[in-house]
């Protein structure tokens, strides 16, 4: 029996501490991961809100361009500020050559 060493085992309290620390670290990791997910979702909400505002602004600009880009408005602007008018038949000159 002299050559044999008795087998060492962890005492029950050591196994309990090891298990508890493993459980605690797993729960800490899950909590950290959840907080990162909530941060990512908050950032995503912010980006979606920014996109929504940009799309709304773009739609407003398209409407404004369409309202500004119409023949009656341009004609009125040309008459008021530039003194232009629609030509009479006697004021028109046809140039030789046509569409090519």
Backbone as a printed PyTorch tensor [residue, N CA C, xyz], in Angstrom:
tensor([[[  0.7890,  -1.1750,   0.0000],
         [  0.0000,   0.0000,   0.0000],
         [  0.8440,   1.2570,   0.0000]],

        [[  2.1170,   1.0670,   0.1950],
         [  2.9700,   2.2410,   0.2410],
         [  3.0560,   2.9560,  -1.0970]],

        [[  3.0580,   2.2670,  -2.1760],
         [  3.2170,   2.8640,  -3.4840],
         [  1.9420,   3.5160,  -4.0150]],

        [[  0.8610,   3.2210,  -3.4490],
         [ -0.4030,   3.7950,  -3.9330],
         [ -0.6890,   5.1020,  -3.2010]],

        [[ -1.0660,   6.0670,  -4.0220],
         [ -1.4920,   7.3420,  -3.4320],
         [ -3.0070,   7.3590,  -3.3920]],

        [[ -3.5380,   7.8170,  -2.3480],
         [ -5.0010,   7.8810,  -2.3010],
         [ -5.5180,   8.9010,  -3.3270]],

        [[ -6.6340,   8.5810,  -3.9370],
         [ -7.2180,   9.4380,  -4.9510],
         [ -7.8170,  10.6830,  -4.2730]],

        [[ -7.4410,  11.8550,  -4.8260],
         [ -7.9520,  13.1010,  -4.2520],
         [ -9.2410,  13.4680,  -4.9490]],

        [[-10.1940,  13.8800,  -4.2240],
         [-11.4680,  14.3380,  -4.7760],
         [-11.7620,  15.7060,  -4.2070]],

        [[-12.5090,  16.4640,  -4.9980],
         [-12.9250,  17.7670,  -4.5060],
         [-13.9320,  17.5570,  -3.3940]],

        [[-13.7960,  18.3240,  -2.3690],
         [-14.8280,  18.2390,  -1.3440],
         [-16.1420,  18.7890,  -1.9000]],

        [[-17.2160,  18.4310,  -1.3370],
         [-18.5420,  18.8420,  -1.8090],
         [-18.6720,  20.3560,  -1.8320]],

        [[-18.0880,  21.0380,  -0.8680],
         [-18.1890,  22.5030,  -0.8400],
         [-17.4210,  23.1100,  -2.0170]],

        [[-16.3230,  22.5140,  -2.4180],
         [-15.5450,  22.9990,  -3.5660],
         [-16.3260,  22.8560,  -4.8650]],

        [[-17.0180,  21.7380,  -5.0210],
         [-17.8410,  21.5260,  -6.2060],
         [-18.9970,  22.5180,  -6.2340]],

        [[-19.5420,  22.7780,  -5.0570],
         [-20.6410,  23.7260,  -4.9620],
         [-20.1790,  25.1240,  -5.3510]],

        [[-19.0220,  25.5530,  -4.8840],
         [-18.4730,  26.8650,  -5.2190],
         [-18.1790,  26.9470,  -6.7100]],

        [[-17.5870,  25.8910,  -7.2640],
         [-17.2750,  25.8580,  -8.6900],
         [-18.5630,  25.9350,  -9.5350]],

        [[-19.5610,  25.1940,  -9.1650],
         [-20.8370,  25.2290,  -9.8840],
         [-21.5160,  26.5810,  -9.7810]],

        [[-21.5000,  27.1520,  -8.5760],
         [-22.1190,  28.4610,  -8.3770],
         [-21.3990,  29.5360,  -9.1790]],

        [[-20.0650,  29.4910,  -9.2060],
         [-19.3160,  30.4980,  -9.9820],
         [-19.5780,  30.3170, -11.4780]],

        [[-19.7230,  29.0790, -11.9470],
         [-20.0580,  28.8490, -13.3530],
         [-21.4400,  29.3960, -13.6910]],

        [[-22.3890,  29.1530, -12.8110],
         [-23.7380,  29.6650, -13.0160],
         [-23.7450,  31.1870, -13.0110]],

        [[-23.0270,  31.7840, -12.0870],
         [-22.9540,  33.2290, -11.9890],
         [-22.3190,  33.8420, -13.2400]],

        [[-21.2630,  33.2440, -13.7420],
         [-20.6270,  33.7720, -14.9460],
         [-21.5370,  33.6040, -16.1620]],

        [[-22.2770,  32.4990, -16.2510],
         [-23.2150,  32.3100, -17.3580],
         [-24.3240,  33.3520, -17.3090]],

        [[-24.8500,  33.6200, -16.1300],
         [-25.8970,  34.6370, -15.9940],
         [-25.3680,  36.0310, -16.3040]],

        [[-24.1380,  36.3010, -15.9180],
         [-23.5270,  37.5960, -16.2270],
         [-23.3720,  37.7590, -17.7310]],

        [[-22.9740,  36.7070, -18.4180],
         [-22.8210,  36.7520, -19.8720],
         [-24.1680,  36.9950, -20.5480]],

        [[-25.2060,  36.3370, -20.0890],
         [-26.5440,  36.5200, -20.6730],
         [-27.0090,  37.9530, -20.4530]],

        [[-26.7860,  38.4940, -19.2700],
         [-27.1730,  39.8760, -18.9750],
         [-26.4200,  40.8530, -19.8660]],

        [[-25.1310,  40.6380, -20.0410],
         [-24.3230,  41.5000, -20.9030],
         [-24.8250,  41.4390, -22.3470]],

        [[-25.1150,  40.2350, -22.8030],
         [-25.5950,  40.0630, -24.1720],
         [-26.9510,  40.7370, -24.3660]],

        [[-27.8210,  40.6330, -23.3900],
         [-29.1320,  41.2830, -23.4630],
         [-28.9810,  42.8080, -23.5150]],

        [[-28.0930,  43.3480, -22.6990],
         [-27.9000,  44.8010, -22.6940],
         [-27.3450,  45.2700, -24.0350]],

        [[-26.4470,  44.5100, -24.6410],
         [-25.9310,  44.8440, -25.9750],
         [-27.0540,  44.7900, -27.0060]],

        [[-27.9390,  43.8280, -26.8840],
         [-29.0550,  43.7110, -27.8300],
         [-29.9900,  44.9080, -27.6810]],

        [[-30.2650,  45.3330, -26.4510],
         [-31.1210,  46.4950, -26.2360],
         [-30.4760,  47.7650, -26.7900]],

        [[-29.1620,  47.8970, -26.6360],
         [-28.4570,  49.0520, -27.1940],
         [-28.5530,  49.0410, -28.7200]],

        [[-28.3790,  47.8770, -29.3220],
         [-28.4620,  47.7610, -30.7830],
         [-29.8740,  48.0890, -31.2660]],

        [[-30.8920,  47.6450, -30.5460],
         [-32.2690,  47.9470, -30.9260],
         [-32.5610,  49.4460, -30.8100]],

        [[-32.0210,  50.0810, -29.7780],
         [-32.2170,  51.5250, -29.6240],
         [-31.5440,  52.2740, -30.7700]],

        [[-30.3610,  51.8360, -31.1500],
         [-29.6590,  52.4580, -32.2750],
         [-30.4340,  52.2450, -33.5740]],

        [[-30.9710,  51.0550, -33.7590],
         [-31.7720,  50.7520, -34.9440],
         [-33.0140,  51.6400, -35.0050]],

        [[-33.6680,  51.8390, -33.8760],
         [-34.8320,  52.7330, -33.8270],
         [-34.4500,  54.1580, -34.2280]],

        [[-33.2910,  54.6030, -33.7570],
         [-32.8180,  55.9410, -34.1230],
         [-32.5590,  56.0650, -35.6140]],

        [[-31.9500,  55.0570, -36.2020],
         [-31.6730,  55.0760, -37.6400],
         [-32.9760,  55.0340, -38.4350]],

        [[-33.9220,  54.1940, -38.0050],
         [-35.2150,  54.1340, -38.6950],
         [-35.9490,  55.4670, -38.6070]],

        [[-35.8540,  56.1320, -37.4740],
         [-36.4820,  57.4410, -37.3150],
         [-35.8250,  58.4510, -38.2620]],

        [[-34.5000,  58.4230, -38.3640],
         [-33.7880,  59.3270, -39.2680],
         [-34.1760,  59.0660, -40.7190]],

        [[-34.3030,  57.7970, -41.0880],
         [-34.7040,  57.4480, -42.4470],
         [-36.1160,  57.9510, -42.7250]],

        [[-37.0000,  57.7880, -41.7540],
         [-38.3780,  58.2550, -41.9150],
         [-38.4180,  59.7640, -42.1170]],

        [[-37.6340,  60.5030, -41.3410],
         [-37.5920,  61.9550, -41.4960],
         [-37.0320,  62.3440, -42.8640]],

        [[-35.9940,  61.6490, -43.3000],
         [-35.3900,  61.9500, -44.6030],
         [-36.3740,  61.6630, -45.7400]],

        [[-37.1100,  60.5550, -45.6380],
         [-38.0980,  60.2350, -46.6680],
         [-39.2160,  61.2670, -46.7030]],

        [[-39.6430,  61.7230, -45.5420],
         [-40.6790,  62.7540, -45.4730],
         [-40.1780,  64.0560, -46.0860]],

        [[-38.9520,  64.4200, -45.7730],
         [-38.3660,  65.6360, -46.3330],
         [-38.2350,  65.5210, -47.8480]],

        [[-37.8450,  64.3450, -48.3190],
         [-37.7170,  64.1180, -49.7690],
         [-39.0740,  64.2530, -50.4540]],

        [[-40.1140,  63.6770, -49.8620],
         [-41.4570,  63.7890, -50.4350],
         [-41.9090,  65.2500, -50.4800]],

        [[-41.6080,  66.0150, -49.4290],
         [-41.9480,  67.4410, -49.4200],
         [-41.2090,  68.1880, -50.5280]],

        [[-39.9320,  67.8580, -50.7200],
         [-39.1540,  68.5160, -51.7720],
         [-39.6730,  68.1550, -53.1600]],

        [[-40.0650,  66.9130, -53.3610],
         [-40.6230,  66.5020, -54.6570],
         [-41.9170,  67.2640, -54.9290]],

        [[-42.7830,  67.3900, -53.9180],
         [-44.0210,  68.1620, -54.0800],
         [-43.7220,  69.6270, -54.4000]],

        [[-42.7290,  70.1760, -53.7270],
         [-42.3650,  71.5810, -53.9660],
         [-41.8210,  71.7610, -55.3830]],

        [[-40.9920,  70.8480, -55.8310],
         [-40.4620,  70.9140, -57.2000],
         [-41.6030,  70.8310, -58.2070]],

        [[-42.5390,  69.9270, -57.9710],
         [-43.6710,  69.7900, -58.8950],
         [-44.5310,  71.0520, -58.9170]],

        [[-44.7050,  71.6870, -57.7690],
         [-45.5080,  72.9130, -57.7460],
         [-44.7720,  74.0660, -58.4190]],

        [[-43.4480,  74.0860, -58.3320],
         [-42.6730,  75.1620, -58.9510],
         [-42.4610,  74.9350, -60.4460]],

        [[-42.5320,  73.6950, -60.8810],
         [-42.2210,  73.3420, -62.2650],
         [-43.5100,  73.1410, -63.0680]],

        [[-44.2610,  74.2360, -63.2240],
         [-45.4440,  74.1560, -64.0870],
         [-45.4710,  75.3790, -65.0010]],

        [[-45.9800,  75.1930, -66.1840],
         [-45.9280,  76.2290, -67.2220],
         [-46.6190,  77.5330, -66.8050]],

        [[-47.8240,  77.5110, -66.2560],
         [-48.4580,  78.7970, -65.8880],
         [-47.6380,  79.5870, -64.8710]],

        [[-47.0580,  78.9310, -63.9100],
         [-46.2540,  79.6400, -62.9140],
         [-45.0100,  80.2400, -63.5460]],

        [[-44.3520,  79.4730, -64.4100],
         [-43.1380,  79.9640, -65.0640],
         [-43.4760,  81.1310, -65.9880]],

        [[-44.5990,  81.0380, -66.7060],
         [-45.0170,  82.1390, -67.5850],
         [-45.2980,  83.4010, -66.7730]],

        [[-45.9910,  83.2650, -65.6610],
         [-46.2800,  84.4250, -64.8180],
         [-44.9850,  85.0260, -64.2700]],

        [[-44.0690,  84.1820, -63.8690],
         [-42.7790,  84.6490, -63.3500],
         [-42.0200,  85.3990, -64.4470]],

        [[-42.0140,  84.8510, -65.6600],
         [-41.3070,  85.4950, -66.7770],
         [-41.9540,  86.8260, -67.1270]],

        [[-43.2800,  86.9130, -67.0600],
         [-43.9680,  88.1720, -67.3750],
         [-43.6900,  89.2270, -66.3140]],

        [[-43.7440,  88.8430, -65.0530],
         [-43.5690,  89.8190, -63.9680],
         [-42.1310,  90.2990, -63.8450]],

        [[-41.2000,  89.3860, -63.7540],
         [-39.8190,  89.7870, -63.4590],
         [-38.9990,  90.1060, -64.6960]],

        [[-39.2750,  89.4620, -65.8180],
         [-38.4390,  89.6480, -66.9930],
         [-39.1240,  90.4600, -68.0970]],

        [[-40.3880,  90.7780, -67.8930],
         [-41.1010,  91.5700, -68.8800],
         [-41.3930,  90.8040, -70.1650]],

        [[-41.4190,  89.5090, -70.1040],
         [-41.6840,  88.7010, -71.2910],
         [-43.1810,  88.5600, -71.4920]],

        [[-43.5610,  88.1880, -72.7250],
         [-44.9680,  87.9580, -73.0240],
         [-45.0780,  86.8660, -74.0840]],

        [[-46.2750,  86.3430, -74.2420],
         [-46.4970,  85.3430, -75.2820],
         [-46.5060,  86.0680, -76.6220]],

        [[-45.7960,  85.5590, -77.6110],
         [-45.7080,  86.2800, -78.8880],
         [-47.0190,  86.2310, -79.6720]],

        [[-47.2740,  87.3240, -80.3760],
         [-48.3810,  87.3790, -81.3170],
         [-47.9220,  86.7130, -82.6100]],

        [[-48.8430,  86.4260, -83.4870],
         [-48.5010,  85.7670, -84.7540],
         [-47.5510,  86.6290, -85.5800]],

        [[-47.7160,  87.9460, -85.5140],
         [-46.8500,  88.8380, -86.3030],
         [-45.4280,  88.8940, -85.7460]],

        [[-45.2540,  88.4780, -84.4960],
         [-43.9270,  88.5110, -83.8670],
         [-43.1400,  87.2330, -84.0940]],

        [[-43.7820,  86.2290, -84.6600],
         [-43.1050,  84.9440, -84.8430],
         [-42.3800,  84.9190, -86.1780]],

        [[-41.1830,  84.3890, -86.1850],
         [-40.3860,  84.2140, -87.3960],
         [-40.0170,  82.7350, -87.4810]],

        [[-40.3270,  82.1410, -88.5950],
         [-39.9660,  80.7400, -88.8250],
         [-38.5770,  80.7040, -89.4370]],

        [[-37.7340,  79.9170, -88.9440],
         [-36.3740,  79.8130, -89.4250],
         [-36.2630,  78.6300, -90.3850]],

        [[-35.4350,  78.7910, -91.4150],
         [-35.2840,  77.6760, -92.3400],
         [-34.5980,  76.4980, -91.6740]],

        [[-34.7640,  75.3390, -92.2530],
         [-34.1960,  74.1210, -91.6570],
         [-35.1970,  73.5800, -90.6860]],

        [[-35.2090,  72.4250, -90.4740],
         [-36.1800,  71.8440, -89.5730],
         [-35.4760,  70.8670, -88.6560]],

        [[-36.2530,  70.0710, -88.0740],
         [-35.6070,  69.0670, -87.2180],
         [-34.7980,  68.1010, -88.0610]],

        [[-33.7050,  67.7310, -87.6240],
         [-32.8180,  66.8210, -88.3530],
         [-33.0080,  65.4200, -87.9090]]])
